[in-house]
């Protein structure tokens, strides 16, 4: 993979300049393949959530965010809209703006005009998403320097070569932090804090909260079945990666809230006994068995503020909707 060296000096991109994309996705393809096979052969079986996001999976997730049951996106957006002036005052203008899990860049676009960043750095595992997001935003903000960084930050986050020593705002919306187990979340937040320390700055992050179980379950098992399609689509992606023969129609989508763990769990459950060839070996999935595909942890505000402080952040500000259904933090 081509790596492009980047000066840390801040400069304005020409309106016609193609946004730069830097590939930092250091993937050991053989090791990734072995880990996926090991997970599928395990009991219970598991698939890492990153396999959700092929092109179809990304499109399905965008559709999920617009569903009436999926309160997270619209509640976070309402908090941003209501408290935008306060949040901008806390962040300051003219920082580097790092969009973690940028996707199509829509959520970041709501902030670029308000905070007038020095530069925009989109970070995602999908190079296609980064090309789409940075090209679209370059049209809307032609004077803003833009950079895409391809990386799997679930394995750690190191952007020091891209950031230099400028004041930096990390942006991590949508409660994606919930996909990490609490210990992993603490380590990831610690990575962000260390990179804020170099030039100053902070983290603007959205986090879901525990609430009525029926509402939580509906958000991850909508009436139209979009989330079910999103979950089953991971099997099509796995088929391409491993050249195996999962039949998504043979698996039911299962999602439920585990109050003891404060998390939503998503699984795929065989509707009937299924035989799948995985890397030349037959694996039997019996009815009643499950393949674990995702967790989504929910945090009370005090618990998440404590997690931020454990990661090294000293000051934590909090904004919520009236019902306390979602929380937005700015930590420095």
Residue pairs with C-beta under 8 A, 6 or more apart in sequence:
1 23
1 25
2 23
3 22
3 23
3 24
4 20
4 21
4 22
4 23
6 20
6 22
6 147
6 161
6 162
8 161
8 162
8 163
8 164
8 165
8 166
9 164
10 118
10 119
10 145
10 166
11 145
12 143
12 144
12 145
13 19
13 138
13 142
13 143
13 144
13 145
13 146
15 138
15 142
15 143
17 138
18 135
19 131
19 134
19 135
19 138
19 146
19 147
19 148
20 146
20 147
20 148
21 127
21 130
21 131
21 134
21 147
21 148
21 149
21 150
22 147
22 148
22 149
22 150
22 162
23 127
23 150
24 149
24 150
24 151
24 158
25 125
25 127
25 150
25 151
25 152
27 152
33 241
33 242
33 279
35 48
36 47
36 48
36 51
36 238
36 241
36 242
37 242
37 278
37 279
39 45
39 46
39 47
39 48
40 46
40 47
40 238
40 242
40 276
40 278
40 283
40 291
41 278
41 281
41 283
43 289
44 289
44 290
44 291
44 292
45 283
45 285
45 289
45 290
45 291
45 292
46 291
46 292
46 293
47 234
47 238
47 291
47 292
47 293
49 179
49 293
49 294
50 125
50 152
50 154
51 234
51 237
51 238
51 241
52 61
52 230
52 231
52 233
52 234
52 237
52 293
52 294
53 61
53 125
53 126
54 233
54 236
54 237
54 240
55 128
56 233
56 236
57 230
57 233
57 234
57 237
58 103
58 126
58 129
60 226
60 229
60 230
60 233
61 103
61 230
62 103
62 104
63 226
64 70
64 222
64 226
64 227
64 230
65 72
65 73
65 174
66 73
67 222
67 224
67 226
67 227
68 222
69 218
69 219
69 222
69 223
70 219
70 222
71 215
71 219
71 325
71 326
72 174
72 175
72 206
72 208
72 219
72 326
73 174
75 321
75 325
75 326
76 173
76 174
76 175
76 206
76 326
76 328
77 110
78 321
79 206
79 319
79 320
79 321
79 326
79 328
80 87
80 110
80 111
80 328
82 319
82 321
83 319
83 328
84 114
86 319
87 204
87 319
87 328
87 330
88 114
88 115
90 202
90 317
90 330
91 115
91 169
91 202
91 204
91 330
92 115
92 167
93 115
93 116
93 117
94 115
94 116
94 117
94 118
94 167
95 115
95 117
95 118
95 166
95 167
95 168
95 169
95 201
96 117
96 118
96 119
96 121
96 163
96 166
96 167
96 168
96 169
96 201
97 108
97 111
97 112
97 115
97 117
97 118
97 119
97 120
97 121
97 168
97 169
97 171
98 121
98 123
98 159
98 163
98 168
98 169
98 170
98 171
99 105
99 107
99 108
99 120
99 121
99 122
99 123
99 171
100 123
100 153
100 157
100 170
100 171
100 172
100 176
101 123
101 124
101 153
101 172
101 174
101 176
102 108
102 122
102 123
102 124
102 129
102 130
102 133
102 148
103 124
103 129
103 133
104 129
104 132
104 133
104 136
105 122
105 132
105 133
105 134
105 136
105 137
107 171
107 173
107 174
108 120
108 122
108 133
108 137
108 171
109 137
109 140
111 171
112 120
112 137
112 140
112 141
112 144
113 141
115 169
117 144
117 169
118 145
118 166
118 167
119 144
119 145
119 146
119 147
120 134
120 137
120 141
120 144
120 145
120 146
120 147
121 146
121 147
121 148
121 149
121 159
121 162
121 163
122 130
122 133
122 134
122 146
122 147
122 148
122 149
123 148
123 149
123 151
123 153
123 157
123 159
124 130
124 133
124 148
124 149
124 150
125 150
125 151
125 152
125 153
126 150
127 148
127 150
130 148
130 149
130 150
131 148
133 148
134 146
134 147
134 148
137 144
137 146
138 144
138 146
147 162
149 159
149 162
151 157
153 188
153 191
154 179
154 180
154 184
154 188
156 188
156 191
157 188
157 191
157 192
157 195
158 191
158 195
159 195
160 195
160 198
163 195
163 198
163 199
164 199
165 198
165 199
166 199
167 199
167 200
167 201
168 195
168 196
168 198
168 199
168 200
168 201
169 201
169 202
169 203
169 204
170 192
170 195
170 196
170 201
170 202
170 203
170 204
170 205
171 203
171 204
171 205
172 192
172 203
172 204
172 205
172 206
173 204
173 205
173 206
174 206
175 206
175 207
175 208
175 296
175 326
177 185
177 188
177 189
177 205
177 207
177 297
178 207
178 208
178 263
178 295
178 296
178 297
178 298
178 299
179 294
179 295
179 296
179 297
180 188
180 297
181 295
181 297
182 297
182 307
185 297
185 307
186 307
186 310
186 311
187 311
189 203
189 307
189 308
189 311
189 312
189 313
190 311
190 312
192 203
192 311
193 203
193 311
193 312
193 313
193 331
194 312
196 202
196 203
196 332
197 312
201 332
202 313
202 330
202 331
202 332
203 308
203 313
203 329
203 330
203 331
203 332
204 328
204 329
204 330
205 328
205 329
205 330
205 331
206 326
206 327
206 328
207 299
207 304
207 326
207 327
207 328
207 329
208 296
208 298
208 299
208 326
208 327
209 298
209 299
209 300
209 301
209 324
209 325
209 326
209 327
210 216
210 259
210 262
210 298
210 299
210 300
211 298
211 324
211 325
213 257
213 259
216 257
216 264
216 298
217 255
217 256
217 257
217 264
219 264
220 227
220 255
220 264
220 266
220 296
221 227
221 228
221 253
221 255
222 228
225 253
227 253
227 255
228 252
228 253
231 253
231 255
231 266
231 268
231 293
231 294
232 248
232 249
232 251
232 253
232 268
233 248
234 268
234 293
235 246
235 247
235 248
235 251
235 268
236 246
236 248
238 244
238 246
239 245
239 246
242 278
242 279
244 276
244 277
244 278
244 279
245 276
245 277
246 274
246 276
247 274
250 270
250 271
250 272
250 274
251 268
251 269
251 270
251 271
251 274
251 291
252 268
252 269
252 270
252 271
253 266
253 267
253 268
254 266
254 267
254 268
254 269
254 290
255 264
255 265
255 266
255 267
256 264
256 265
257 263
257 264
257 265
258 264
258 265
261 295
261 297
262 297
262 298
262 299
263 295
263 296
263 297
263 298
264 294
264 295
264 296
264 298
265 292
265 294
265 295
266 292
266 293
266 294
266 295
266 296
267 290
267 291
267 292
267 293
268 290
268 291
268 293
269 287
269 288
269 289
269 290
269 291
270 285
270 286
270 287
270 288
270 289
271 287
272 287
273 284
273 285
273 286
273 287
274 284
274 285
275 282
275 283
275 284
275 285
276 282
276 283
276 285
277 283
285 291
299 307
299 327
301 318
301 320
301 324
301 327
304 327
304 329
305 316
305 318
305 329
308 316
308 329
308 331
309 316
313 331
313 332
314 332
315 331
315 332
316 329
316 330
316 331
317 329
317 330
317 331
318 327
318 328
318 329
319 327
319 328
319 329
320 326
320 327
320 328
